[in-house]
Amino acid sequence: MRKYIVAGNWKMNTNLPEGEKLAGDIMSLLQQRNFDLTRYGVIIAPPYTHLYRLSQIIDNSKVRLGAQNMGWEEKGAYTGEISADMLLSVGSEYVIIGHSERRKYQKEGDELLLKKISLALSKGLKPIFCVGEELADREAGRHFDIVKSQIVNVIYHLVPEDMQKVIIAYEPVWAIGTGKVATPEQAQEMHAFIRQIISDKFGNQVAQDLTLLYGGSCKPANAQGLFEQKDIDGGLIGGASLKAQDFVTLLDMLIEAKK
Ligand code: PGA
């Protein structure tokens, strides 16, 4: 069954006390809500340094923890890297792989991302795999080709059983942190396209069960139209996930839209 999810990507924001406060605020807002945990999910991906502490603060039944990145090797002489085992040992269940900021600043490409996603899955971490085109690609009409190649070069190497654990987030790079959100029609068109590509390789059932998130300046002011689209199953939220009220409002809106 398809799950609807809001995932907060905190990026490089909050020190530990600020992160504890934000997680605590999210928890108290969620305490006032009852939602079907088999249909809806809430994930927060704070900085690595917060994971262990936040795993103690959150009520695991309502909020799940994710990391924003992961090393590509199991262990060894990779100074500064964080392994899948380390993430699991501090309470992470999810890991974001291939965020556009890492593709851009750390030059992470398909080959490396395939290593990371395969390792994450083999260790039992659930990947949130990000795809999305840059503005120039969209303006040149290449956006479908770009997103297709990002999926074919990585996701097509997985086996169908893995797909039950994978979440894909479509994040047009031109919409991330810019305040410029994709229209519901643009986002739906791409989400339907992605679901079709997944169906072509893994079959219709896998594609129908896949959680497909939209990301890029998604906030309460614009989420309704997005969440109402039939192939948009929630959001990967950056800026708005740093405000507890906005983040939980997005969950409320998602639940309302998918009733
Ligand atoms: P944004 O970030 O919501 O701040 O645009 C989304 C993301 O990068 O995941």
py3Dmol code that shows the C-alpha trace and the ligand (Angstrom):
import py3Dmol

protein = """\
ATOM      1  CA  MET A   1       0.000   0.000   0.000  1.00  0.00           C
ATOM      2  CA  ARG A   2       1.210   3.468  -0.823  1.00  0.00           C
ATOM      3  CA  LYS A   3       2.254   5.564   2.166  1.00  0.00           C
ATOM      4  CA  TYR A   4       1.878   9.338   2.340  1.00  0.00           C
ATOM      5  CA  ILE A   5       4.802  11.087   3.975  1.00  0.00           C
ATOM      6  CA  VAL A   6       6.144  14.452   5.031  1.00  0.00           C
ATOM      7  CA  ALA A   7       9.902  14.395   5.472  1.00  0.00           C
ATOM      8  CA  GLY A   8      11.827  17.312   6.926  1.00  0.00           C
ATOM      9  CA  ASN A   9      15.318  17.914   5.561  1.00  0.00           C
ATOM     10  CA  TRP A  10      16.918  20.238   8.080  1.00  0.00           C
ATOM     11  CA  LYS A  11      20.094  20.579   5.994  1.00  0.00           C
ATOM     12  CA  MET A  12      22.939  22.366   7.820  1.00  0.00           C
ATOM     13  CA  ASN A  13      20.640  24.172  10.230  1.00  0.00           C
ATOM     14  CA  THR A  14      20.243  24.165  14.020  1.00  0.00           C
ATOM     15  CA  ASN A  15      22.841  23.418  16.664  1.00  0.00           C
ATOM     16  CA  LEU A  16      21.999  20.635  19.098  1.00  0.00           C
ATOM     17  CA  PRO A  17      19.929  22.662  21.608  1.00  0.00           C
ATOM     18  CA  GLU A  18      18.009  24.262  18.736  1.00  0.00           C
ATOM     19  CA  GLY A  19      17.448  20.847  17.185  1.00  0.00           C
ATOM     20  CA  GLU A  20      16.206  19.435  20.494  1.00  0.00           C
ATOM     21  CA  LYS A  21      13.755  22.323  20.758  1.00  0.00           C
ATOM     22  CA  LEU A  22      12.508  21.894  17.192  1.00  0.00           C
ATOM     23  CA  ALA A  23      12.042  18.134  17.592  1.00  0.00           C
ATOM     24  CA  GLY A  24      10.317  18.692  20.940  1.00  0.00           C
ATOM     25  CA  ASP A  25       7.960  21.259  19.412  1.00  0.00           C
ATOM     26  CA  ILE A  26       7.117  18.892  16.543  1.00  0.00           C
ATOM     27  CA  MET A  27       6.449  16.094  19.031  1.00  0.00           C
ATOM     28  CA  SER A  28       4.095  18.176  21.129  1.00  0.00           C
ATOM     29  CA  LEU A  29       2.093  19.234  18.083  1.00  0.00           C
ATOM     30  CA  LEU A  30       1.901  15.610  16.944  1.00  0.00           C
ATOM     31  CA  GLN A  31       0.785  14.469  20.365  1.00  0.00           C
ATOM     32  CA  GLN A  32      -2.458  16.357  19.765  1.00  0.00           C
ATOM     33  CA  ARG A  33      -3.084  14.442  16.558  1.00  0.00           C
ATOM     34  CA  ASN A  34      -4.268  10.960  15.810  1.00  0.00           C
ATOM     35  CA  PHE A  35      -3.450   9.680  12.388  1.00  0.00           C
ATOM     36  CA  ASP A  36      -3.298   6.283  10.791  1.00  0.00           C
ATOM     37  CA  LEU A  37       0.353   5.323  11.094  1.00  0.00           C
ATOM     38  CA  THR A  38       0.024   2.657   8.453  1.00  0.00           C
ATOM     39  CA  ARG A  39      -1.025   5.258   5.855  1.00  0.00           C
ATOM     40  CA  TYR A  40       0.863   8.379   6.914  1.00  0.00           C
ATOM     41  CA  GLY A  41       4.444   8.923   7.962  1.00  0.00           C
ATOM     42  CA  VAL A  42       6.545  11.727   9.393  1.00  0.00           C
ATOM     43  CA  ILE A  43      10.316  11.701   8.999  1.00  0.00           C
ATOM     44  CA  ILE A  44      12.867  14.239  10.191  1.00  0.00           C
ATOM     45  CA  ALA A  45      16.407  14.328   8.839  1.00  0.00           C
ATOM     46  CA  PRO A  46      18.455  16.505  11.192  1.00  0.00           C
ATOM     47  CA  PRO A  47      22.246  16.894  10.993  1.00  0.00           C
ATOM     48  CA  TYR A  48      24.258  13.773  11.902  1.00  0.00           C
ATOM     49  CA  THR A  49      25.314  15.308  15.206  1.00  0.00           C
ATOM     50  CA  HIS A  50      21.708  15.364  16.422  1.00  0.00           C
ATOM     51  CA  LEU A  51      20.591  11.866  15.501  1.00  0.00           C
ATOM     52  CA  TYR A  52      21.389  10.027  18.706  1.00  0.00           C
ATOM     53  CA  ARG A  53      19.921  12.683  20.959  1.00  0.00           C
ATOM     54  CA  LEU A  54      16.806  13.135  18.855  1.00  0.00           C
ATOM     55  CA  SER A  55      16.214   9.390  18.734  1.00  0.00           C
ATOM     56  CA  GLN A  56      15.717   9.682  22.493  1.00  0.00           C
ATOM     57  CA  ILE A  57      13.364  12.656  22.255  1.00  0.00           C
ATOM     58  CA  ILE A  58      11.010  11.547  19.533  1.00  0.00           C
ATOM     59  CA  ASP A  59       8.235   9.090  20.015  1.00  0.00           C
ATOM     60  CA  ASN A  60       9.268   6.489  17.508  1.00  0.00           C
ATOM     61  CA  SER A  61       5.719   5.623  16.673  1.00  0.00           C
ATOM     62  CA  LYS A  62       4.946   9.064  15.295  1.00  0.00           C
ATOM     63  CA  VAL A  63       8.242  10.358  13.929  1.00  0.00           C
ATOM     64  CA  ARG A  64      10.999   8.428  12.213  1.00  0.00           C
ATOM     65  CA  LEU A  65      14.583   9.550  11.900  1.00  0.00           C
ATOM     66  CA  GLY A  66      16.577   9.927   8.732  1.00  0.00           C
ATOM     67  CA  ALA A  67      20.089  11.074   7.879  1.00  0.00           C
ATOM     68  CA  GLN A  68      20.868  13.510   5.096  1.00  0.00           C
ATOM     69  CA  ASN A  69      23.714  11.529   3.586  1.00  0.00           C
ATOM     70  CA  MET A  70      25.840   8.436   4.101  1.00  0.00           C
ATOM     71  CA  GLY A  71      29.300   7.169   3.192  1.00  0.00           C
ATOM     72  CA  TRP A  72      29.633   4.927   0.157  1.00  0.00           C
ATOM     73  CA  GLU A  73      31.813   2.265   1.793  1.00  0.00           C
ATOM     74  CA  GLU A  74      31.016  -0.001   4.675  1.00  0.00           C
ATOM     75  CA  LYS A  75      33.873   1.146   6.907  1.00  0.00           C
ATOM     76  CA  GLY A  76      37.558   1.983   6.914  1.00  0.00           C
ATOM     77  CA  ALA A  77      39.924   4.829   6.160  1.00  0.00           C
ATOM     78  CA  TYR A  78      37.456   7.447   4.944  1.00  0.00           C
ATOM     79  CA  THR A  79      38.091  10.414   7.185  1.00  0.00           C
ATOM     80  CA  GLY A  80      34.982  12.422   7.873  1.00  0.00           C
ATOM     81  CA  GLU A  81      32.538   9.905   6.422  1.00  0.00           C
ATOM     82  CA  ILE A  82      29.623   8.368   8.319  1.00  0.00           C
ATOM     83  CA  SER A  83      28.691   4.734   7.652  1.00  0.00           C
ATOM     84  CA  ALA A  84      25.340   3.001   7.295  1.00  0.00           C
ATOM     85  CA  ASP A  85      26.047   0.997  10.466  1.00  0.00           C
ATOM     86  CA  MET A  86      26.752   4.184  12.379  1.00  0.00           C
ATOM     87  CA  LEU A  87      23.460   5.665  11.239  1.00  0.00           C
ATOM     88  CA  LEU A  88      21.537   2.570  12.233  1.00  0.00           C
ATOM     89  CA  SER A  89      23.226   2.521  15.627  1.00  0.00           C
ATOM     90  CA  VAL A  90      21.967   6.033  16.436  1.00  0.00           C
ATOM     91  CA  GLY A  91      18.379   5.378  15.475  1.00  0.00           C
ATOM     92  CA  SER A  92      18.217   6.289  11.786  1.00  0.00           C
ATOM     93  CA  GLU A  93      15.767   4.382   9.720  1.00  0.00           C
ATOM     94  CA  TYR A  94      15.973   6.460   6.533  1.00  0.00           C
ATOM     95  CA  VAL A  95      18.753   8.132   4.591  1.00  0.00           C
ATOM     96  CA  ILE A  96      18.531  10.812   1.914  1.00  0.00           C
ATOM     97  CA  ILE A  97      20.627   9.859  -1.096  1.00  0.00           C
ATOM     98  CA  GLY A  98      21.458  12.062  -4.059  1.00  0.00           C
ATOM     99  CA  HIS A  99      20.112  15.370  -2.837  1.00  0.00           C
ATOM    100  CA  SER A 100      20.778  18.003  -5.492  1.00  0.00           C
ATOM    101  CA  GLU A 101      22.946  19.994  -3.087  1.00  0.00           C
ATOM    102  CA  ARG A 102      25.263  17.003  -2.772  1.00  0.00           C
ATOM    103  CA  ARG A 103      25.167  16.384  -6.508  1.00  0.00           C
ATOM    104  CA  LYS A 104      26.174  20.025  -6.956  1.00  0.00           C
ATOM    105  CA  TYR A 105      28.648  20.789  -4.155  1.00  0.00           C
ATOM    106  CA  GLN A 106      30.179  17.336  -3.685  1.00  0.00           C
ATOM    107  CA  LYS A 107      29.865  16.373  -7.343  1.00  0.00           C
ATOM    108  CA  GLU A 108      28.032  13.173  -6.435  1.00  0.00           C
ATOM    109  CA  GLY A 109      27.103  11.291  -9.608  1.00  0.00           C
ATOM    110  CA  ASP A 110      25.096   8.257 -10.587  1.00  0.00           C
ATOM    111  CA  GLU A 111      27.879   5.723 -10.008  1.00  0.00           C
ATOM    112  CA  LEU A 112      28.531   6.860  -6.459  1.00  0.00           C
ATOM    113  CA  LEU A 113      24.816   7.160  -5.711  1.00  0.00           C
ATOM    114  CA  LEU A 114      24.233   3.599  -6.880  1.00  0.00           C
ATOM    115  CA  LYS A 115      26.933   2.444  -4.435  1.00  0.00           C
ATOM    116  CA  LYS A 116      25.322   4.399  -1.623  1.00  0.00           C
ATOM    117  CA  ILE A 117      21.771   3.264  -2.267  1.00  0.00           C
ATOM    118  CA  SER A 118      22.830  -0.381  -2.631  1.00  0.00           C
ATOM    119  CA  LEU A 119      24.801  -0.239   0.603  1.00  0.00           C
ATOM    120  CA  ALA A 120      21.938   1.488   2.442  1.00  0.00           C
ATOM    121  CA  LEU A 121      19.486  -1.191   1.310  1.00  0.00           C
ATOM    122  CA  SER A 122      21.826  -4.053   2.142  1.00  0.00           C
ATOM    123  CA  LYS A 123      22.148  -2.669   5.671  1.00  0.00           C
ATOM    124  CA  GLY A 124      18.426  -2.139   6.147  1.00  0.00           C
ATOM    125  CA  LEU A 125      18.298   1.646   5.802  1.00  0.00           C
ATOM    126  CA  LYS A 126      15.451   3.018   3.699  1.00  0.00           C
ATOM    127  CA  PRO A 127      16.689   5.438   1.029  1.00  0.00           C
ATOM    128  CA  ILE A 128      14.953   8.648   0.052  1.00  0.00           C
ATOM    129  CA  PHE A 129      16.420   9.030  -3.418  1.00  0.00           C
ATOM    130  CA  CYS A 130      16.296  12.537  -4.917  1.00  0.00           C
ATOM    131  CA  VAL A 131      16.028  13.397  -8.589  1.00  0.00           C
ATOM    132  CA  GLY A 132      15.355  16.646 -10.407  1.00  0.00           C
ATOM    133  CA  GLU A 133      16.421  18.848 -13.260  1.00  0.00           C
ATOM    134  CA  GLU A 134      18.128  22.233 -13.274  1.00  0.00           C
ATOM    135  CA  LEU A 135      16.465  25.328 -14.671  1.00  0.00           C
ATOM    136  CA  ALA A 136      18.486  25.209 -17.901  1.00  0.00           C
ATOM    137  CA  ASP A 137      17.312  21.637 -18.484  1.00  0.00           C
ATOM    138  CA  ARG A 138      13.689  22.599 -18.097  1.00  0.00           C
ATOM    139  CA  GLU A 139      14.066  25.629 -20.315  1.00  0.00           C
ATOM    140  CA  ALA A 140      15.672  23.458 -22.979  1.00  0.00           C
ATOM    141  CA  GLY A 141      12.882  20.879 -22.653  1.00  0.00           C
ATOM    142  CA  ARG A 142      15.291  18.222 -21.352  1.00  0.00           C
ATOM    143  CA  HIS A 143      13.688  17.760 -17.938  1.00  0.00           C
ATOM    144  CA  PHE A 144      12.093  14.386 -18.638  1.00  0.00           C
ATOM    145  CA  ASP A 145      15.323  13.005 -20.132  1.00  0.00           C
ATOM    146  CA  ILE A 146      17.387  14.189 -17.162  1.00  0.00           C
ATOM    147  CA  VAL A 147      15.074  12.711 -14.551  1.00  0.00           C
ATOM    148  CA  LYS A 148      14.760   9.472 -16.517  1.00  0.00           C
ATOM    149  CA  SER A 149      18.542   9.066 -16.695  1.00  0.00           C
ATOM    150  CA  GLN A 150      18.895   9.749 -12.958  1.00  0.00           C
ATOM    151  CA  ILE A 151      16.445   6.930 -12.304  1.00  0.00           C
ATOM    152  CA  VAL A 152      17.646   4.486 -14.942  1.00  0.00           C
ATOM    153  CA  ASN A 153      21.309   4.853 -13.921  1.00  0.00           C
ATOM    154  CA  VAL A 154      20.612   4.137 -10.262  1.00  0.00           C
ATOM    155  CA  ILE A 155      17.169   2.775  -9.451  1.00  0.00           C
ATOM    156  CA  TYR A 156      17.029   0.388 -12.417  1.00  0.00           C
ATOM    157  CA  HIS A 157      19.952  -1.525 -10.882  1.00  0.00           C
ATOM    158  CA  LEU A 158      17.880  -2.451  -7.836  1.00  0.00           C
ATOM    159  CA  VAL A 159      15.713  -5.544  -7.465  1.00  0.00           C
ATOM    160  CA  PRO A 160      11.906  -5.328  -7.088  1.00  0.00           C
ATOM    161  CA  GLU A 161      12.016  -6.319  -3.390  1.00  0.00           C
ATOM    162  CA  ASP A 162      14.246  -3.296  -2.709  1.00  0.00           C
ATOM    163  CA  MET A 163      11.634  -0.997  -4.169  1.00  0.00           C
ATOM    164  CA  GLN A 164       9.322  -1.571  -1.219  1.00  0.00           C
ATOM    165  CA  LYS A 165      11.862   0.304   0.903  1.00  0.00           C
ATOM    166  CA  VAL A 166      12.702   3.110  -1.510  1.00  0.00           C
ATOM    167  CA  ILE A 167      11.112   6.550  -1.534  1.00  0.00           C
ATOM    168  CA  ILE A 168      11.751   8.812  -4.512  1.00  0.00           C
ATOM    169  CA  ALA A 169      11.654  12.590  -4.169  1.00  0.00           C
ATOM    170  CA  TYR A 170      11.266  14.776  -7.240  1.00  0.00           C
ATOM    171  CA  GLU A 171      12.939  18.079  -6.489  1.00  0.00           C
ATOM    172  CA  PRO A 172      13.346  20.456  -9.414  1.00  0.00           C
ATOM    173  CA  VAL A 173      16.643  22.173  -8.578  1.00  0.00           C
ATOM    174  CA  TRP A 174      15.266  25.561  -9.606  1.00  0.00           C
ATOM    175  CA  ALA A 175      12.595  25.279  -6.913  1.00  0.00           C
ATOM    176  CA  ILE A 176      14.843  24.336  -3.981  1.00  0.00           C
ATOM    177  CA  GLY A 177      15.263  27.113  -1.459  1.00  0.00           C
ATOM    178  CA  THR A 178      14.317  29.681  -4.093  1.00  0.00           C
ATOM    179  CA  GLY A 179      10.702  30.305  -3.132  1.00  0.00           C
ATOM    180  CA  LYS A 180       9.877  29.337  -6.712  1.00  0.00           C
ATOM    181  CA  VAL A 181       7.623  26.313  -6.477  1.00  0.00           C
ATOM    182  CA  ALA A 182       6.693  24.023  -9.353  1.00  0.00           C
ATOM    183  CA  THR A 183       3.032  24.359 -10.279  1.00  0.00           C
ATOM    184  CA  PRO A 184       0.855  21.429  -9.250  1.00  0.00           C
ATOM    185  CA  GLU A 185       0.516  20.583 -12.962  1.00  0.00           C
ATOM    186  CA  GLN A 186       4.289  20.617 -13.577  1.00  0.00           C
ATOM    187  CA  ALA A 187       4.887  18.486 -10.509  1.00  0.00           C
ATOM    188  CA  GLN A 188       2.055  16.033 -11.251  1.00  0.00           C
ATOM    189  CA  GLU A 189       3.256  15.641 -14.848  1.00  0.00           C
ATOM    190  CA  MET A 190       6.741  14.672 -13.659  1.00  0.00           C
ATOM    191  CA  HIS A 191       5.468  12.427 -10.876  1.00  0.00           C
ATOM    192  CA  ALA A 192       3.238  10.528 -13.301  1.00  0.00           C
ATOM    193  CA  PHE A 193       6.228  10.215 -15.629  1.00  0.00           C
ATOM    194  CA  ILE A 194       8.427   8.831 -12.829  1.00  0.00           C
ATOM    195  CA  ARG A 195       5.754   6.356 -11.770  1.00  0.00           C
ATOM    196  CA  GLN A 196       5.534   5.186 -15.380  1.00  0.00           C
ATOM    197  CA  ILE A 197       9.308   4.695 -15.613  1.00  0.00           C
ATOM    198  CA  ILE A 198       9.199   2.644 -12.417  1.00  0.00           C
ATOM    199  CA  SER A 199       6.273   0.641 -13.770  1.00  0.00           C
ATOM    200  CA  ASP A 200       8.147  -0.065 -17.021  1.00  0.00           C
ATOM    201  CA  LYS A 201      10.957  -1.714 -15.081  1.00  0.00           C
ATOM    202  CA  PHE A 202       9.342  -3.142 -11.952  1.00  0.00           C
ATOM    203  CA  GLY A 203       5.681  -3.530 -12.899  1.00  0.00           C
ATOM    204  CA  ASN A 204       2.518  -1.663 -12.066  1.00  0.00           C
ATOM    205  CA  GLN A 205       2.107  -2.888  -8.505  1.00  0.00           C
ATOM    206  CA  VAL A 206       5.544  -1.689  -7.423  1.00  0.00           C
ATOM    207  CA  ALA A 207       4.903   1.648  -9.131  1.00  0.00           C
ATOM    208  CA  GLN A 208       1.517   2.053  -7.463  1.00  0.00           C
ATOM    209  CA  ASP A 209       2.949   1.294  -4.029  1.00  0.00           C
ATOM    210  CA  LEU A 210       5.876   3.701  -4.420  1.00  0.00           C
ATOM    211  CA  THR A 211       5.875   6.851  -2.304  1.00  0.00           C
ATOM    212  CA  LEU A 212       6.773   9.765  -4.550  1.00  0.00           C
ATOM    213  CA  LEU A 213       7.491  13.040  -2.753  1.00  0.00           C
ATOM    214  CA  TYR A 214       7.661  16.534  -4.164  1.00  0.00           C
ATOM    215  CA  GLY A 215      10.353  18.890  -2.882  1.00  0.00           C
ATOM    216  CA  GLY A 216      11.228  22.509  -3.580  1.00  0.00           C
ATOM    217  CA  SER A 217       9.860  25.487  -1.643  1.00  0.00           C
ATOM    218  CA  CYS A 218       6.878  23.449  -0.479  1.00  0.00           C
ATOM    219  CA  LYS A 219       5.115  25.190   2.419  1.00  0.00           C
ATOM    220  CA  PRO A 220       1.596  25.569   3.828  1.00  0.00           C
ATOM    221  CA  ALA A 221       0.837  28.426   1.418  1.00  0.00           C
ATOM    222  CA  ASN A 222       1.297  26.278  -1.674  1.00  0.00           C
ATOM    223  CA  ALA A 223       1.050  22.643  -0.554  1.00  0.00           C
ATOM    224  CA  GLN A 224      -2.654  22.069  -1.047  1.00  0.00           C
ATOM    225  CA  GLY A 225      -2.598  22.107  -4.831  1.00  0.00           C
ATOM    226  CA  LEU A 226       0.462  19.871  -4.839  1.00  0.00           C
ATOM    227  CA  PHE A 227      -0.819  17.323  -2.328  1.00  0.00           C
ATOM    228  CA  GLU A 228      -4.134  17.049  -4.188  1.00  0.00           C
ATOM    229  CA  GLN A 229      -2.354  15.617  -7.222  1.00  0.00           C
ATOM    230  CA  LYS A 230      -2.817  11.907  -7.526  1.00  0.00           C
ATOM    231  CA  ASP A 231       0.839  11.031  -8.020  1.00  0.00           C
ATOM    232  CA  ILE A 232       2.202  13.333  -5.321  1.00  0.00           C
ATOM    233  CA  ASP A 233       2.381  11.399  -2.077  1.00  0.00           C
ATOM    234  CA  GLY A 234       3.773  14.077   0.192  1.00  0.00           C
ATOM    235  CA  GLY A 235       6.764  16.350   0.461  1.00  0.00           C
ATOM    236  CA  LEU A 236      10.467  16.516   1.169  1.00  0.00           C
ATOM    237  CA  ILE A 237      10.495  19.788   3.016  1.00  0.00           C
ATOM    238  CA  GLY A 238      13.516  22.021   3.585  1.00  0.00           C
ATOM    239  CA  GLY A 239      12.883  25.547   4.845  1.00  0.00           C
ATOM    240  CA  ALA A 240       9.359  24.925   6.139  1.00  0.00           C
ATOM    241  CA  SER A 241      10.528  21.904   8.155  1.00  0.00           C
ATOM    242  CA  LEU A 242      12.487  24.242  10.417  1.00  0.00           C
ATOM    243  CA  LYS A 243       9.240  25.666  11.771  1.00  0.00           C
ATOM    244  CA  ALA A 244       7.382  23.061  13.836  1.00  0.00           C
ATOM    245  CA  GLN A 245       3.978  24.582  13.169  1.00  0.00           C
ATOM    246  CA  ASP A 246       4.492  24.763   9.396  1.00  0.00           C
ATOM    247  CA  PHE A 247       5.845  21.239   9.240  1.00  0.00           C
ATOM    248  CA  VAL A 248       2.948  19.745  11.184  1.00  0.00           C
ATOM    249  CA  THR A 249       0.480  21.855   9.186  1.00  0.00           C
ATOM    250  CA  LEU A 250       1.904  20.211   6.074  1.00  0.00           C
ATOM    251  CA  LEU A 251       1.103  16.824   7.598  1.00  0.00           C
ATOM    252  CA  ASP A 252      -2.453  17.996   8.334  1.00  0.00           C
ATOM    253  CA  MET A 253      -2.810  19.203   4.748  1.00  0.00           C
ATOM    254  CA  LEU A 254      -1.498  15.925   3.371  1.00  0.00           C
ATOM    255  CA  ILE A 255      -3.943  13.909   5.462  1.00  0.00           C
ATOM    256  CA  GLU A 256      -6.791  16.155   4.319  1.00  0.00           C
ATOM    257  CA  ALA A 257      -5.783  15.909   0.654  1.00  0.00           C
ATOM    258  CA  LYS A 258      -5.540  12.098   0.695  1.00  0.00           C
ATOM    259  CA  LYS A 259      -8.735  11.353   2.629  1.00  0.00           C
TER     260      LYS A 259
END
"""
ligand_1 = """\
9
PGA
P 13.218 23.722 0.347
O 14.191 22.457 0.261
O 11.896 23.217 0.848
O 13.891 24.660 1.300
O 13.122 24.283 -1.045
C 13.733 21.211 -0.160
C 14.866 20.232 -0.219
O 15.963 20.617 -0.651
O 14.729 19.052 0.162
"""
view = py3Dmol.view(width=600, height=400)
view.addModel(protein, "pdb")
view.setStyle({"model": 0}, {"cartoon": {"style": "trace"}})
view.addModel(ligand_1, "xyz")
view.setStyle({"model": 1}, {"stick": {}})
view.zoomTo()
view.show()
